[in-house]
């Protein structure tokens, strides 16, 4: 039945149902039969989902370990029409998964209309997940400015709140999601919006073996100069920050090569915890087939996947921070060199823009 919902036509699925195939089981990475259908990428998906929602014996409240609730999966993979159908079937709109995420958290990766609909129907957008991420941590993943503004308007303090590793939403803004129909073109506008709402760019947060700034994270992702320049404070703001010595080193090395992920060579899929693209080093569970986490979520593995061990993959990518910025900065990619001239005069350029904190 799962394979039919993932691959076959409504007619085949109907035949299996009439022959007595069960609709209530779940199968590994495919999840429930509804979740298997959600993963389709063809034109038949809508018809298959509609058939399941109307089929006798279909239980919309079923969940699976990999995809969690049907509603959460629909928020992430389908459209608002399917989500509305599930809500009309009285599913729990605030059902938590094993990581403390609710359907609203998955909706925040998508369009504003979906977020507004869930909130209007009782979704709690203010709860944190087990990694202490608030709604804004999820909203910035969408890279949609309207979703970010809506979330900030609900709670302006979201902009300052850090997750379990000290990552405020501005750190998550510069990460590359690349899945779930997220945008990429509005990242700069979102960074400017967060700064206007009081986000600090002089802060540091934990990486695997040391701390780094939003600017260093953006350089690791090899983002364009138009983005990274937004994350460079003025010399005065850097000197007055809690991390003045770190910023003195960074500002003195703007014309040097920074450690950059080999992200333009290979993408490895997405992290099963944060749902962002696996860029650079990542970690594969030794027992759960297909379960992998990014370098960020690896720090939180004892919170989110405590029973199993992980093997590192693509370790030579320097994401572990073994090559410190104070060294010779080996590992920078060739496509970074084109921006170096722009960084050489950056310190004097930003001083003319006014103080940014």
N, C-alpha and C positions, 0 to 999 in steps of 0.2 A: 504493500500500500504506500509506503514512503517513497519508493522509487517511482511509482505511478504518479504520485502527487508532485514529484520533482521533475518528471520527464514527460508523462503521458497526457492524453487528452481527457476531457471531462467524460467522454463516453467510456473509456477504459476504466476510469475511476468508478463510475456508476456501475459498471459491470461487476467490479470487485466487491463493491458494497452489497450488491444484490446477491453475490455468491457467499456473503457472510464474512468478508474480511473485517478485522477489527479496526476501529478508529481511535482507540484510546491509548495505544502504546507509544513509546518514543524510542528512537534508534540513534544513539550516539550523536555524532556531529549534525545529523539531519534534524534532531529534535523531535517534536511532535509532527503529525502529518500536516497540520496547518503550517508549522514552521518550515517544513520541507517545501511546501508550495510557495511560501514567502520568498524562498531563495531562488525561485525561477527567474530567469531574465528574458523570457520570451513573451510573445503577445497573448499566450493562453493563461498567464498567471491570474489575471483578474477573474476570468471565468471559473478557474479551478477554485480560487478562494471563495467566490460567491457560492459555488456548489457546496463546499464544505460547510460554510456558515448556515446553509439551509438544510443540510442533510440530517435525517433522523439519527440520533445517537451521537452526534458530534458534541463534544464537551469543550466549550471555549475557554474553560478555566484550567485546562491542562497546561503543564509546564515541563521543561526539561532542564537538565543540568547545564547543557552547553548554551542554550538560547533563552533559558529562564521562561518567563510567562509569554503566552501568545500575544498579549497586548504590547509588551515591550518589543517583541520581534516585529510586530506590525508597525510600531512607531519608527523603528530603525529602517525597515526594508520596504514598506509599502506606502500607501497614500492615506490621506485623511478620511477618504470614504470607507476604507476597510477598518480603520481605527474607530470610526463612528459606529460601524456595525457591531464591533466587539463591545463597545461601551453600552450600546442598546441591549446587548445580551447580558448585561449586569455583571461583567467581569470586575474584579477588584482593581480599581484605577490606581491604587496606591500599593499594590503588591510589591514587596521587596524581594530581590534576588539574593544570592549568597554573598554578594558584595555590598549589600545595602542599597543598591540602585533601584529606582522606581521607573515606571514607564515614562514619566516626565523627563527623566534624565536622558533617555534615549531620544525622545522627541526634540530635545535641545540641540541635537546634531542636525536637525532638519529645519523646516520652514516655520516662520512665526505663526502662521494660521493654525498649525497643529498644536503648538505650545499654548496659544490662547484658548483653543478648544478644550484641551485637557484641564487647564486651570479653571475655566468656567464650569467644568463638570466635577470639580472637587479634588483635582490633583494637588498634592502638597509639594510646592516647588522650593520650600525652605529647608527641608531636611538634608543632612550630609550623608554621603555613603561611608563605607568603612575606611576609605582612604582619606576621609575628611574633606572631600571635594564638595564645594557648594554648586549651585546651579550655574554660576558664571563660569566655573571651570569647564562645564560641559558646553555652555553657550558659545564660548570663544572657539571651540572645536569646529563649529559650523562655519566659521569665518563669514557669518552674515551679520552685518552691522545692525539690522533691525532686531534680530534676536538678542544681541548683546545689549542694546539700549533698553529693550523691554525688560530684560532680567535686572539690569541695574536700576531701573525705575522702581522695581518692586522692592529692592533692598540695596541702597547705595553702598552699604558696608561690605557687600560681596567683593568689591574691588581690592580690599586690603587682606581678606582672609586667606590664610595659607593652608595647603593640604598637609598630610602627615610628613612630607619631606621639606616643608617650608616653601613650596612652590605656590605663589600667588597666581591669579589668573593670567597675569601678563606673561609669565613663563609659558603657560599652555598656549597662549596666543601665537607664539613663534614656532610652535611644533607643527609638523606636517601630518595631517590626518590622511588625506588622499582617498578616503573611502566614504561610503554612505551618502554620496551626492553632496558632500561638503564643498564649499567654495574656496577659492584661493585669492581672488582678486581684491577682496576688501580687507586684507590683513593690515595694511598700513593705516586705513581709516579706523580700524578697531583699536590699534595701538594708540593712536592719537586720542580716541575717545576715552580709553582707560586712563591715559595720562591726564586728560582734562578733568576726569572724575577723581583724581587724587592718587592714582597708582604710582608707586615708586619704581624708578628704573635703576637706582643705585644699590638695590638690595642684592643679596646672594641667597642661593638655596643649594640643597645637597644634590650632588651627583654621586657616582659610585664611590669615589675615594676622596673627594674634596668638594669645595663649593664653587659655583660659578654664577655669573650675572646673566640677566636676560640677553645682553649683547653677545656674550660668549656663546650662549645657546643658539642664538640666531646665526652666528658665524659657523657653528658646528653644522647647522642645517644648510649652510651655504646659501642663505637668503640674499637677496639683492641689496645693493648699497642703499637704495631708496627705503628699504625696510630697516636695515641695521643702523642707519644714521639716526633714526628716531629713538634708538635705545642707548645713545651716547650722551651722558650728561655733560653740562658745561664743566670746565675745570673747577669753578667755584663750588658747584653742587657736589662734585666728586670729592673735593677736599673736606666738605662739611658732612659727608655721609659717614655712617658707621663703619664702612669698609674703605676708608680713604687710602690705605696702603695698597689694597688690591687694585683700586682704580688708578692709582699712580702708575702701577705696573702696566695696566691695560692701555691707558692713554699714551704711555711712552712707547708702546709697541703696536700702534695702529697700522703702521706700514709694514708689519711683519706678517708672516704666514701663521694663521691659526689652525689648530687641529680641526679638520673638516671630515664629516662622515663620507664614506664612499657611496653616497646615496644615488649618484647618477649611474652607477654601474649595475646594481641589482637591488630590487625590492623583494622582500621575503614574505609579504603578506601583512597581516595586521596583528597587533597585540590583543590577546584574548581578555585583557583586563581593561585597558583604556580605549581600545578599538582604533588606535592610531597606527599608521604604517610602521612596520618594523624597518627602521633605517639604522644602519650601522650595526653594532653588536646587539645580539638578542639572545634569549635563553629558552631552550626547549625542555619541557617537562620530561623526565626520564620514564614516566609511567603512563601519562595521558597522551595518547596519540593525537598529534595535531595541535597540542596546546603549547603556545609559545608566548613569551612576554618580552616587552621592550626593556631597554636599559633603565628607563625611569621606573617602571613598575617592578623591576627586579629588586629594587630597594625595599619594596613593600611585600615581598613574596611571603613572609611569615604571617602577614595579615590576611592575604587573599588566597594563598594556596600553600598552606603550612605543612601538609602531610608528605609532600613529595620533594625530590631534589631536581635540580636543573643543570643541564649541560650548556656551556656557552657556545655560541655559533658566531662565525665571522669576527672572531676575537681580535684579529689584526687591524680592526677598524678604528682603534684608539678611543672608542666610546667609553671604555672603562676609565679613561683619564690617566692611563699609565704614562703617556707622554705629556708631561706637564707643559703648560704654556710658557713657563720660565726656561724650558730647554730650547732646543733648536727648532721646535715647532715642526717636526717632520710629519708628513701625512697630509699636507694640504694638497688639494686637487688642482689640476692645471686650470680648470675653468674659474678658479678663484683669482688668478693673477690679474685679470682684466680690471678688477675693482681696486687693486692696490694703490694706484695713483690717486684715486678718489679719497682713500683713507689718509694719505700722507698729510694733506692740509686740513683734515677733518677737525682737529682740535681748535684751530683758529676759526674755522667756519661756524662751528656750533656756538662759540662764544658770542657770536653776533646775533644769535637767535633768542637770547634771553634764557634765563635759568630754567632748567627742566628737572623736576624731581619725581 
